[in-house]
């Protein structure tokens, strides 16, 4: 019987299940979107039950489309939107509240108070030495605190030991492996590191930070390797696989993409262009502290091997900015149309768009920043705005790369890219022009799911090791820098002015 590896890719806007063969090729997949719930300005929520239902449906859908029985799936790995958090009742299996999404800014007051109370201990960076992270609304710990403080019955359930906390891979794994009937309550080091609650040096929950945030340890998941031959658990016979399939790998989506791009050596980097934009640089087995607004984060941990770390730059809005132009401005009818519209003009006409819808993430970390479209004159038209929207993602990436070069002391020689936006050739060429390096799109673009599959396959011996995986990686398309230096300087100067407008916003 031919065997395969399955990967659940639980993203910000949809959930996918993809089946891979031994060559790393896609045999089949299914995908389903879920609702984005905007209860108030700056608030973003998801329905955890909808996501779990969608997970079941896409697994069943991919198996049905391919005719592959669930018993032929040798192992399952998960990649997931990070920082998005769920609190649920361990007895009923029901969420106590909607999932609070990574983009959500409702914890701004909690974060401000943490910063003010710790002014003498580093302010926004008071936990950075332990967690690798600044205090920001982005991370999960303050979101858990908000739920416990604001959802009726949540604090009581937590104190009684009846509440379970977890990011999305924890929620999905618990349900896949039995739920209230003995589901595994686990998280991997990459996801645990995004909560603001884990010590990235010891890979354990930090009791001092838990006490400061008043979060009971009893509700948190057990921290496990990203690829674990001892398995997190097995799927149930009455679940979507109709078989006992090992669930043995989990990675936050951006770490999964780094793994799928086979960036296994220090100095190798990738950038994912999805809802947001996330650039990770492998720094090896020692964490590299950032002095320029980046995140120090675990990249992955394979079984009992030492954890591998990365520097990361996180951008909140990339593909979501294109969706905003489609849905809120009506300049395009589909996201794919933006490239053709932007191509009608030779440049941005001195128009710049800074999409600080949830504040600015790295390297600024300003939750009070607000988005702007700057430089408008009577000359500007809808094509200039479309081009400025695409260029915003490339300019934000340049900010990250500049900070990364300063922190690591190593300049990029190329950049591996993935995510839905890499099909946009105008954007990819502009990115190569700005960075002045080759931009490389891999042959297989479902890199996030592939990374989760690779990690699961390694856990069960489906693949022999990282060297075999590296040999499978192949180039699809490349883009070479070709921008005139004067235009480069002009564009960068205009972008910096536009960013300053967002930082000067006064509520």
Secondary structure as UniProt FT lines:
FT   STRAND          4..10
FT   STRAND          14..20
FT   TURN            22..23
FT   STRAND          26..33
FT   TURN            41..42
FT   STRAND          45..46
FT   HELIX           48..66
FT   HELIX           70..72
FT   STRAND          73..80
FT   STRAND          85..89
FT   TURN            90..92
FT   STRAND          99..100
FT   TURN            102..103
FT   TURN            106..107
FT   HELIX           108..117
FT   HELIX           119..121
FT   HELIX           123..125
FT   TURN            126..127
FT   HELIX           128..131
FT   TURN            137..138
FT   HELIX           140..150
FT   TURN            152..153
FT   HELIX           154..159
FT   TURN            160..161
FT   STRAND          163..167
FT   HELIX           168..176
FT   TURN            177..178
FT   HELIX           179..181
FT   STRAND          186..188
FT   HELIX           189..192
FT   TURN            193..196
FT   STRAND          198..199
FT   TURN            200..203
FT   STRAND          204..205
FT   HELIX           207..213
FT   HELIX           217..219
FT   STRAND          222..224
FT   TURN            229..230
FT   STRAND          233..234
FT   TURN            237..238
FT   TURN            240..241
FT   STRAND          246..252
FT   HELIX           253..260
FT   TURN            261..262
FT   TURN            266..267
FT   STRAND          269..273
FT   STRAND          277..284
FT   STRAND          295..300
FT   TURN            303..304
FT   STRAND          308..315
FT   HELIX           319..324
FT   HELIX           325..329
FT   TURN            335..336
FT   HELIX           337..342
FT   TURN            343..344
FT   TURN            349..350
FT   STRAND          352..354
FT   TURN            357..358
FT   TURN            362..364
FT   TURN            367..368
FT   STRAND          372..374
FT   TURN            378..379
FT   HELIX           382..408
FT   STRAND          414..418
FT   HELIX           420..423
FT   HELIX           425..435
FT   STRAND          438..442
FT   HELIX           447..459
FT   TURN            460..461
FT   HELIX           466..472
FT   STRAND          475..479
FT   HELIX           485..503
//
